[in-house]
C-alpha cells in the first residue's frame, strides 16, 4: 500500500465520521426544531476558550505520559516527539472503529523518532495499563456510588450493564497485562495459539499480493519463511519481559507519574463539558438530582460514564453513540434550544479539535518523502565513504565515524520534523 492509497483511505474514514456526525445533528434539528440562534444567544467565549485549552491538554499531558515512561528505556526520547505521537494517536483513534488505530500510529511516530520498536511496545503496554487502571477504578467507584444511591443517571438497566461490562473488560485486561509482563511463557503460548489462524490468513494475503509486481518480491520472501514473523514476536516477548524488569528496578517513579498524568488529563477532558455549560449560559446546577458534590464533580462523573460507552463504540469516533448518549446523560443540564449547540461544541472540543491537530501531523508525515529521503541519505553515506577511501587521506575507520555523525544529525532533523 503506497502513501497515496493510505491518505485516500484516511480521507474516506474521516468523511464517514463527519457524515454520521452531521446526520445526527440534522435529525436533532429536524425532530426537535431546535433554534441555534436561541441556544447561542448568551455565549461567553472566555469559558469556551478554557474548555478548548482543557481539551488540548490531553494531547500534551498524554504525550508527557509516554515520554515519562519511554525515557526509562530510551533516555534520548524527546518531549516533542512524544507529544506529537499522542496527537497522532488521538487522530487515528478518532477515525478507526473501537480506536483500533491508536496504538500502532503512536508506535510508528516513536519508532520514526529513533526509539526501538520493542521499547515502544513495552512503554505502550505500560501506558495501556495506566489507562486500564483509570477506567477500572472509575467504573468500580461509579458502581459503588450508584448502589448507595449517591449517583443517579438516566439510562436505568443499560447503565448497569455498561458498568458490569466495563469492569469485566478492563479488569481482565489489567490481569492479562500483569501476567504477560511477569510470566513470558503465558504470552508466548498466546502468540503460538494465534499464529495458527493468523498465519493462514497472512499466507493467503501474501499469495494475493504476489499478483502485484511491486509486492511480489516481498510476498515471496514472506512465503519462503512462514514462521519468521512468529519467531520475531516470540523474541519480542523476551525483550518486553526484560524491559518490564527494568521498570521494576528503576521505573517505579516514572510509572507513578504516568498514573497521575492519566487521572489528571482524563478528568480535565471530562471537565470540558462543564465549561461548555458556562460558555452557553446554561445553569450548572442540574434540574434533577445527579450526585453529591459541586456541579463540576457531577458533570465529570457523568462524562466518565459516557466515556465508557464511547470506548465500546464500534463506529469511528463513536459517531452516533456519542451524540445520543450525551443527550441522554446530560439531560439534567441540557435541554430545549441548548441541545444542538451543546452537542456541536462538545464534539468539536473533545474530539475534532485534537483530531485536527493530530491530522496536521499525520498528513505532514505522509506528505513527506520519508523513504526517498532515507534512500538519498544512504547513498550519500556510501559515496562519502568511497570518496574517503579513494583519497586515502584518512583512516578507513575515521570515515564511518564522520558519516555516522552526519547520519545521526540527519536523523535528528527528521525526528525534529516528526
C-alpha positions in Angstrom: 0.0 0.0 0.0 1.6 3.3 -1.1 1.3 6.6 0.6 -1.4 8.0 -1.7 -3.6 5.0 -1.1 -3.2 5.3 2.7 -4.1 9.0 2.5 -7.3 8.3 0.5 -8.3 5.6 3.0 -7.9 8.0 5.9 -9.9 10.7 4.0 -12.7 8.2 3.4 -12.9 7.3 7.1 -12.8 11.0 8.1 -15.6 11.7 5.7 -17.7 8.9 7.0 -17.1 10.1 10.6 -18.1 13.7 9.8 -21.1 12.5 7.7 -22.5 10.4 10.6 -21.9 13.4 12.9 -23.8 15.7 10.5 -26.7 13.2 10.2 -27.2 13.0 13.9 -27.2 16.8 14.2 -29.7 17.1 11.3 -32.0 14.6 12.9 -31.9 16.6 16.2 -32.7 19.8 14.4 -35.4 18.3 12.3 -37.1 16.4 15.2 -36.9 19.0 17.9 -36.9 22.1 15.8 -34.0 23.5 17.9 -33.1 27.1 17.4 -29.4 27.6 17.1 -29.9 31.3 17.4 -31.6 31.0 20.8 -29.1 28.5 22.1 -26.2 30.7 21.1 -27.8 33.9 22.3 -25.8 34.1 25.6 -22.5 32.7 24.5 -19.5 33.5 26.7 -16.4 32.9 24.5 -14.0 33.1 27.5 -15.4 29.9 29.1 -15.3 28.1 25.7 -11.7 29.1 25.4 -11.0 27.5 28.8 -12.7 24.3 27.6 -10.6 24.3 24.4 -7.4 24.6 26.5 -8.5 21.7 28.7 -9.3 19.6 25.6 -5.9 20.3 24.1 -4.1 19.4 27.3 -5.0 15.8 26.8 -2.6 15.6 23.9 0.1 17.5 25.8 -0.1 15.6 29.1 -0.8 12.3 27.3 2.4 12.9 25.4 4.2 13.7 28.7 3.0 10.3 30.0 4.5 8.3 27.1 7.7 10.5 27.5 8.0 9.7 31.2 7.6 6.0 30.5 9.6 5.8 27.3 12.7 7.6 28.5 13.2 4.9 31.2 14.2 2.6 28.3 15.4 5.2 25.9 16.7 8.4 27.5 17.0 10.1 24.1 13.2 10.3 23.6 12.3 13.9 23.0 9.3 15.6 24.6 8.2 17.0 21.2 8.3 13.5 19.6 6.2 12.1 22.5 3.6 14.9 22.3 3.4 14.6 18.5 2.8 10.8 18.9 -0.1 11.5 21.3 -1.9 13.9 18.9 -1.4 11.4 16.1 -2.8 8.7 18.3 -5.9 10.8 19.0 -6.4 11.4 15.3 -6.1 7.8 14.4 -8.3 6.8 17.4 -11.0 9.1 16.2 -11.1 7.7 12.6 -10.9 4.0 13.4 -13.6 1.8 14.9 -13.0 1.0 18.5 -9.9 3.2 18.4 -8.0 0.3 16.9 -5.6 2.5 15.1 -4.4 4.5 18.1 -1.5 2.4 19.5 0.0 1.4 16.1 0.0 5.0 14.9 1.7 6.2 18.1 4.3 3.4 17.8 5.1 4.4 14.3 5.8 8.0 15.3 8.1 6.9 18.2 10.0 4.4 16.0 10.4 7.1 13.4 11.8 9.3 16.1 14.5 6.7 16.8 13.1 4.5 19.6 13.4 0.8 19.3 10.1 -1.0 18.4 10.4 -3.4 21.4 11.0 -0.4 23.7 8.0 1.3 22.2 5.9 -1.8 22.7 6.9 -2.1 26.4 6.2 1.6 27.1 2.9 1.3 25.2 1.7 -1.6 27.3 2.6 0.2 30.5 0.7 3.2 29.2 -2.2 1.0 28.4 -2.1 -0.4 32.0 -2.4 3.2 33.3 -5.5 3.8 31.1 -7.0 0.4 32.1 -6.4 1.2 35.8 -8.1 4.5 35.4 -11.2 3.1 33.8 -11.4 0.1 36.1 -11.1 2.2 39.3 -13.6 4.8 37.9 -16.1 2.1 37.0 -15.8 0.5 40.4 -16.3 3.9 42.1 -19.3 4.8 40.0 -20.9 1.4 40.6 -20.5 1.9 44.3 -22.0 5.4 44.2 -25.0 4.1 42.2 -25.5 1.2 44.6 -25.6 3.6 47.5 -28.0 6.0 45.7 -25.4 8.8 45.6 -25.3 8.9 41.8 -28.5 8.9 39.6 -28.2 8.8 35.8 -30.7 8.5 33.0 -30.4 5.0 31.4 -31.6 2.6 34.1 -30.6 -1.0 33.4 -28.4 0.0 30.4 -26.1 1.9 32.7 -25.7 -1.2 35.0 -24.9 -3.4 32.1 -22.4 -0.9 30.8 -20.7 -0.7 34.2 -20.6 -4.5 34.5 -19.1 -4.9 31.1 -16.6 -2.1 31.7 -15.4 -3.7 35.0 -15.1 -7.1 33.4 -13.3 -6.0 30.3 -10.8 -3.6 31.9 -10.3 -6.0 34.9 -9.5 -8.8 32.6 -7.2 -6.6 30.5 -5.3 -5.5 33.6 -4.8 -9.0 34.9 -3.7 -10.1 31.4 -1.1 -7.3 31.1 0.3 -8.2 34.6 0.6 -11.9 33.8 2.0 -11.3 30.3 4.7 -8.9 31.7 5.6 -11.0 34.7 5.3 -14.5 33.1 6.5 -14.6 29.5 5.5 -18.3 28.8 1.9 -17.2 29.1 2.3 -14.5 26.4 4.3 -16.9 24.3 1.6 -19.5 24.5 -1.0 -17.0 23.3 1.3 -15.9 20.4 1.7 -19.5 19.3 -2.0 -20.2 19.5 -2.8 -17.1 17.5 -0.1 -17.8 15.0 -2.0 -20.8 13.5 -5.1 -18.9 12.3 -3.4 -15.6 11.7 -0.5 -17.4 9.8 -3.1 -18.9 7.4 -4.6 -15.5 6.8 -1.2 -13.9 6.3 -0.1 -16.6 3.8 -3.4 -16.2 1.9 -2.8 -12.4 1.8 0.8 -12.9 0.5 -0.5 -15.2 -2.3 -2.8 -12.4 -3.4 0.0 -9.8 -3.1 2.2 -11.9 -5.4 -0.1 -10.9 -8.3 1.1 -7.3 -7.8 4.5 -6.8 -9.4 5.7 -4.3 -6.9 4.8 -6.6 -4.0 6.0 -9.9 -5.5 9.5 -9.9 -4.0 8.3 -9.1 -0.5 5.5 -11.7 -0.7 7.9 -14.4 -1.9 10.2 -13.7 1.0 7.4 -13.9 3.4 6.1 -17.2 2.0 9.6 -18.6 2.0 9.9 -18.1 5.7 6.4 -18.8 7.1 7.5 -18.8 10.8 9.8 -15.8 10.7 7.1 -13.4 12.0 6.2 -15.7 14.9 9.9 -16.1 15.8 10.3 -12.3 15.8 7.2 -11.8 18.0 8.4 -14.5 20.5 11.8 -12.8 20.6 10.0 -9.5 21.3 8.2 -11.2 24.2 11.6 -11.9 25.8 12.7 -8.3 25.1 9.4 -7.0 26.6 10.0 -9.0 29.8 13.5 -7.6 30.1 12.0 -4.1 29.7 9.4 -4.8 32.3 12.2 -5.9 34.7 14.0 -2.6 34.1 10.8 -0.7 35.1 10.6 -2.8 38.3 14.2 -1.8 39.2 14.3 1.9 38.2 11.0 2.9 36.6 8.6 2.9 39.6 8.6 6.6 40.0 8.0 7.1 36.2 5.0 4.7 36.4 3.6 6.6 39.4 4.0 9.9 37.5 2.3 8.3 34.4 -0.7 7.2 36.6 -1.1 10.7 38.0 -0.9 12.2 34.5 -3.6 9.7 33.3 -6.0 10.6 36.0 -5.3 14.3 35.5 -5.8 14.6 31.8 -8.9 12.4 31.7 -10.6 14.4 34.5 -9.6 17.6 32.7 -11.1 16.4 29.4 -14.3 15.4 31.2 -14.5 18.9 32.8 -14.7 20.4 29.3 -18.5 19.7 29.3 -18.8 21.9 32.5 -17.1 24.9 30.8 -19.3 24.4 27.7 -22.3 24.8 30.0 -20.8 28.0 31.4 -20.0 29.2 27.8 -23.6 28.7 26.7 -25.0 30.3 29.8 -26.7 27.1 31.0 -27.1 26.8 34.8 -24.6 24.3 36.1 -26.9 23.0 38.8 -28.8 20.0 37.4 -32.6 20.2 37.2 -32.8 16.8 38.9 -30.6 15.1 41.5 -27.5 13.6 39.9 -24.9 13.2 42.6 -23.5 14.8 45.7 -20.7 17.4 45.5 -20.2 20.6 43.5 -21.6 20.8 39.9 -18.2 20.3 38.2 -17.8 17.0 40.0 -21.3 15.8 39.0 -20.5 16.7 35.4 -17.2 14.8 35.5 -18.9 11.7 36.9 -21.5 11.8 34.2 -18.9 12.3 31.5 -16.9 9.4 32.9 -19.9 7.0 32.4 -20.4 8.4 28.9 -16.8 7.8 28.1 -17.2 4.1 28.9 -19.8 3.9 26.1 -17.5 5.8 23.7 -14.7 3.3 24.2 -17.0 0.4 23.4 -18.5 2.0 20.3 -17.8 0.2 17.0 -18.2 3.3 14.9 -15.3 5.6 14.0 -15.1 8.5 16.5 -18.1 6.9 18.3 -20.3 8.8 15.9 -24.0 8.3 16.8 -23.3 6.7 20.1 -21.6 9.9 21.4 -24.4 12.3 20.4 -27.3 10.1 21.5 -25.5 9.1 24.8 -24.7 12.7 25.6 -28.3 13.8 25.0 -29.5 11.2 27.5 -26.9 11.5 30.2 -26.6 15.3 30.1 -30.4 15.9 30.0 -30.5 17.2 33.6 -28.4 20.2 32.4 -29.0 20.4 28.6 -32.5 20.6 27.1 -34.6 22.5 24.6 -32.7 25.0 22.4 -29.4 24.2 24.0 -29.2 20.6 22.9 -27.8 21.1 19.4 -25.3 23.9 20.3 -24.0 21.9 23.3 -23.6 18.7 21.3 -21.8 20.6 18.5 -19.4 22.4 20.9 -18.8 19.2 22.9 -17.9 17.1 19.9 -15.7 19.9 18.4 -13.8 20.5 21.6 -13.4 16.9 22.9 -12.9 15.1 19.6 -12.4 17.2 16.5 -10.1 19.8 17.9 -7.4 17.3 18.9 -8.1 15.3 15.8 -7.4 18.4 13.7 -4.1 18.9 15.4 -3.2 15.2 15.1 -4.3 15.2 11.4 -1.9 18.0 10.6 1.0 15.9 11.9 -0.4 12.8 10.1 -0.7 14.4 6.7 2.5 16.3 7.1 4.3 13.0 7.7 2.5 11.1 4.9 3.1 14.0 2.6 6.9 14.0 3.2 9.1 11.7 1.1 10.4 9.8 4.1 11.5 6.7 2.3 13.1 8.7 -0.5 15.0 10.8 2.0 16.3 7.7 3.7 17.5 6.3 0.4 19.2 9.5 -0.5 20.9 9.6 2.9 22.2 6.1 2.5 23.5 6.8 -1.0 25.2 9.9 0.3 26.9 7.9 3.1 28.1 5.3 0.6 29.5 8.0 -1.7 31.3 9.8 1.2 32.8 6.5 2.4 34.0 5.6 -1.1 35.5 9.1 -1.6 37.3 8.9 1.7 38.8 5.5 0.8 39.8 6.7 -2.7 41.5 9.8 -1.3 43.4 7.7 1.2 44.0 10.7 3.3 42.1 9.4 6.3 42.0 6.1 8.0 39.1 3.8 7.0 37.8 3.8 10.5 37.5 7.6 10.5 35.2 7.9 7.6 32.4 5.8 9.1 32.6 7.9 12.2 32.0 11.1 10.4 29.4 9.6 8.2 27.7 8.2 11.3 27.7 11.7 12.9 26.2 13.1 9.7 23.6 10.3 9.7 22.8 11.0 13.3 22.4 14.7 12.6 20.1 13.9 9.6 18.1 11.5 11.7 17.8 14.2 14.4 16.5 16.6 11.8 13.9 14.0 10.7 12.9 13.4 14.3 12.6 17.1 14.9 10.4 17.4 11.8 8.3 14.5 13.0 
